[in-house]
């Protein structure tokens, strides 16, 4: 009979392996601005035409790609949004900082021009679990972006919140209330697919104003039972599949 700690570690390992299988290890911590490691088909537009590449890592400042064609240092190129991005997403202007043959392929490092990445870059980073508001942090668990409405029970009563993202360890929600850090709340994740709704006890880790009278709350799931952990994994897998559709 496995202990609760062993069961929890098995579930954590499963979820992290599920993440790594789909999008690669989450972060490269060796950089001052960490890059989210990935393997995403992408195209790069040059003066001579489009080059099919694989996006190997991505940050707020640049990207690394792998291909079978060589780029020229200081060449200006356009990094096109991945397939499935919104029609309004624009290519990102880049400068080629370096190019060399690595691991049997040509790799190139790009720096984004203008200092501000296009919205699709921010969205991709968010999907890969890299927080833009705290760029030097490394998350223990990948977070799944969401725009679901949910019920949350505060000391003052129950209110409707919007789930911004959720992970195996907690959630970020938009709320009309602003409880103090350390306060306990009940978050009711709505039913999804064939999975029933899930009630999670949470501790408020951080609370900050988000404009318009609203607040963003960072919540940490507290002491979930084995049943809650298993159901949470099912919810997260559902959210991930929805992003692939």
N, C-alpha and C positions, 0 to 999 in steps of 0.2 A: 504494500500500500504506500503510494507516494505521499509525501508531506505537502502542505499547501505551498511552501516555498519552492519545492521541486516542480509542482504543477505550474506555478506562476512563471518560473524560468523557462519551462517548456513552451508556454504560450508566447512569452516574449521572444524567444528564439524563433518560433514559427513565424510571428508577424514580421520580425526583422528580415528573415530569410525570404518571406513573401515580397517584402519591399525590395530587397537586393536583387531578387530574380527579375522583377519587373522593370526597375529603373537603375539598378546598380547601387553600390554603397553610397551612403547619403552625402558625406562631406569629406573634403580634403583639408585637414586642420593645419597643414604645414604653411599655409599662406596667411598673411596678415588680413587679407580679405578672402575668406574661405570660398572654395568653389564646390558646387554640387556636382558630384560625379554622375555620369549618365551614359546612355548609349541610344541616341535618338537620330533617326534619319533626317537629314536636313540638306538644303541646297545653298550654295554660295554663288552669287552673281559676280562675275569678273568682266573686264572689258571685252574678253573674247568669248564669253558665254557662261552658261550655268555649269557648276561643278557639283556633282553629287558627293556628299560627305556624310560622316557620322559625327554628331556632336558628342564630344567626350567629356567635357566639363563646362560649367557655366557659372559666372559670377555677375555681380552688379557692374563690373568694369570691363569684362571681356569674356572670351570663350576659347576653347581649344577644340580643333576638329581633326579628324583623320580622313585621308582620301588616298587615291592612287595618282593624283596629279600634284605638281609642285606649284606653290605660290612664290611670289617675289617679295622680299623684305621691303617694307614701306609702301607696298601696293595697297590701293584703296579698293575695298570690296563691299558687297552688300550681303549680310547674313539674313536669309529669308526665314520667316516664321515656320515652325514645324507644321506638318500636315495636321489639320484638325483645329488650328487656331482660327480666331474670328476673321471674317472677311475684311474688317476694318484695320487689322493689324498690319503695320508697315515694316518693311525690311529695316534692319539696323545697319547703319554705316559703320565700317570698321577700318582700322589700319592693321596690316600684317606686321607684327613685331618680330616674329621669327618663324622659320620653317626648317625642318630637318627630318631625316628618316629615322623613325623609332618603331621598334617592335614590328618590323616588316612592312610598315606603311609610312606614307608621308604625313607628318603632323604639322600643324601650324597654330600659332598663338595669335589671337585677334584682340585688339583693344577697341572698345566702343568709342566713336567720335561724339563730341558734344557733352560728355560727362553724365548724361542721363539716359538710361536704357529705355527702350520701347516697352509699352505695357505688356507685350507677350513675354518679354524676358522676365519681368517681375512675376507674372503668373506662373511661368515655368519653374522659376526658383521656388515659389510658394508650393507648387505641386511636389517638388523634390524635397521639401521639408526644411528649406533654408529660410529663416526669418529675415525679413528686410529691416525690421525695426531694431533688431539686436544683431548686427552683421557678424560679430565675432563669436557668437554662441554656437555650440554644437548640441543639437537635440538628441536625447536618448531614443526617442521614438519619432518616426515619420508622422507628419500630420496630414490629414485629408481635408481638403478645402470643401466647404459646405455653405449653403445658404438656407438651411432648414430652420423653421420656427419650432420652438420647444417651450415647455413650461419649466419655470424655475421657482422653487419655493424659498423665499427669503424670510428673515425674522419678521418683516413687516407684512408678509403675505405672499401669495402666488402671483407671478407675473409672466408675461410672454417675452422670451428673449430670442435672438437670432444667433444660431451657431455659425461662427466664422470658420473655424476649423476644429477638428477633433482628432485625438490620438489615443493610443493605448494608455497613456498616462494622465490625460486631462483634456481640457477644451478651452478655446477662446470664444467668448460670447459677447454680443452687443446687448446691453441691458439699459433699461430706464433707471434702474437702481444702482447705487454705488456703495456696496457694503465695504467695511474696512478689511484690510488684509488680515487673514487668520479666521475670518468669519466662516461658519459652516452653512452651506446651502444644499438643496436637493435639486439635481438636474434630471429632467425626465426626457430622455432621448426618444423621439417618436418612432413608432413602428415603421419598418422599412422592408420592402419585399415580403418575404414570409416570416420575418423576424419580429417578435413582439416588442412593445416599447420597453425601455430599460431605465430604471431608476438608479441614479448614482449619487452617493454622498460625496460632496466636494468641499475642499478648503479653498478660500480665495487667496491666491498667491499675490496678485497685483490687481489694482483697480486704477484706471486712468480715464480722463475725459476724452471723448472722441468727436466733440462738436455737436451742435444742434441739441444740446441738453442730454445726449446719450453718454454711455460709458462702455469701455471695453474691460471685461473681467477675464483674467487668466485663472482658470480653475484646475485644481489637481484632484484626481479621483482618490478617495481615501478608503483604504482597507476593503476593496471589493471582494466579494465571496467568489468561490470557484465558479458558481453558476453565472455570476455577473461577468466574470472574465471571459468565459466561453461565449456568452452572448455578445459581449463587446467586440470580440474578434469577428463575429459574424456581421455585426453592424459595419465595422471598418472595411471588411471585404466587400460589402455591398456598396459603400461609398466609393471605393476604388474602382469597382466595375463600372459604376455610373460614369466615372470620368473617362473611361475607355470607349464609351458609346458615342 
